[in-house]
Amino acid sequence: MSKFIPLSIPNFEGNERKYVDDAIDQGWVSTGGAYITKLEEELAKFLHTDNVAACQSGTSALHLSLVQAGVKPGDVVLVPPLTFIAAVNPVKYQFATPVFIDCDNSFCMDPVKLASFCEEECAWDGTVLKYKDADVKAVVVVHVFGNMADMEAIMDIADKYSLKVIEDSTEALGTHYTEGKYAGRYAGTIGHFGAFSFNGNKIITTGGGGAVTSNDPKVVDHIRFLSTQAKTDPHFYIHDEVGFNYRMTNLQAALGVAQMEELPEFIRRKQANYELYKELFDGFEYGKLMPFREGTSSNKWFYSLNIDREKVTASMRDIILSLREKGIETRAIWGLINEQKPYQGEVNYKLEKAPYYAERILNIPASTQITEEEIRYVADEVKQLLEKLANG
Ligand SMILES: *Cc1c(COP(=O)(O)O)cnc(C)c1O
């Protein structure tokens, strides 16, 4: 096979060109226009929620959520160490302090450690949770790779300590519970805020883009207001709050409306491809395909191979470069955020699983266009390589 198999590329098989042309023809290309409203409505319907505000990126969605949650300079926000750094950077935009809490085997925040941090390291006076002298205001929970975090346990802890829960659902559009207390509820609609991203590598894309939801429709209205420069009076330029230029454009939304039409098919393909990989890696000695949480239906955005580091000691870089020579694009999971320069001085709490998985996880091709033949080729090549490295 001489073809290059990418990790994850956008898919424009639908009405993308038609709708973008239409937006241009109408002259509505900026932060006003019918496609923006239409995309918000389609997202709300899909997520079974009342109100969604479209914005410029997942990062701005997270930032607006923190602002709306009342996170102020000096406040503490509990965050994950093993995810994309954009989940944590907005905490710094607010001059707040991140504290890193370990993940569990889903790569998402470990509720047991979250609870013990609140119980053992903080003081609770019945109204405010204090860490040293700071107020612990919020927790950013990331649904990593489309895997639902343990929201039942996390919401109980957040309720107990009056914490605002911001669900970073940028990778989990479509993931939902099928069983339990939250059966039928979608990632991003369980906590106080849900942030989504439509960047180029996500399950749907608007080039760049994002969205925020909340179970309180008034909260979403206020976020939309903040994202459009907080115009108290739109005609006479009266502003009572500091606003942002974070609104999605109509051009982006035109792409998004077309992508929403295809989203159920994209999820179906991601799920079917995962099943095929699972079959192909079944019983493989040197790496296991990581599962998704039981009692949920995941969008299966990314697939994670957990490499046996007792047997395969080659560096992740060497593994990735060797596969690259075979025309297969893979990637390592992220470097730990608490180890990145801007975060090295911050507190981290009982990090064990995060550093463990940081060395072991390889993401394998997951585009919606990948063919069965390509999946078989990827699995064969990955298996051959790891076997060779283990025995050589
Ligand atoms: C993609 C992503 C973001 C940021 O989204 P952008 O649209 O790129 O700003 C934030 N958090 C996580 C976990 C992501 O994967």
The ligand as a Gaussian input file, in Angstrom:
#p B3LYP/6-31G(d) Opt

LIG

0 1
 C       -9.580000      20.684000      20.741000
 C       -9.612000      20.808000      22.215000
 C       -9.781000      22.053000      22.848000
 C       -9.731000      23.366000      22.130000
 O      -10.584000      23.538000      21.081000
 P      -10.191000      24.630000      19.967000
 O      -11.429000      24.699000      19.141000
 O       -9.018000      24.079000      19.224000
 O       -9.895000      25.910000      20.656000
 C       -9.892000      22.091000      24.226000
 N       -9.835000      20.970000      24.958000
 C       -9.638000      19.753000      24.394000
 C       -9.604000      18.556000      25.273000
 C       -9.503000      19.633000      23.009000
 O       -9.285000      18.434000      22.479000

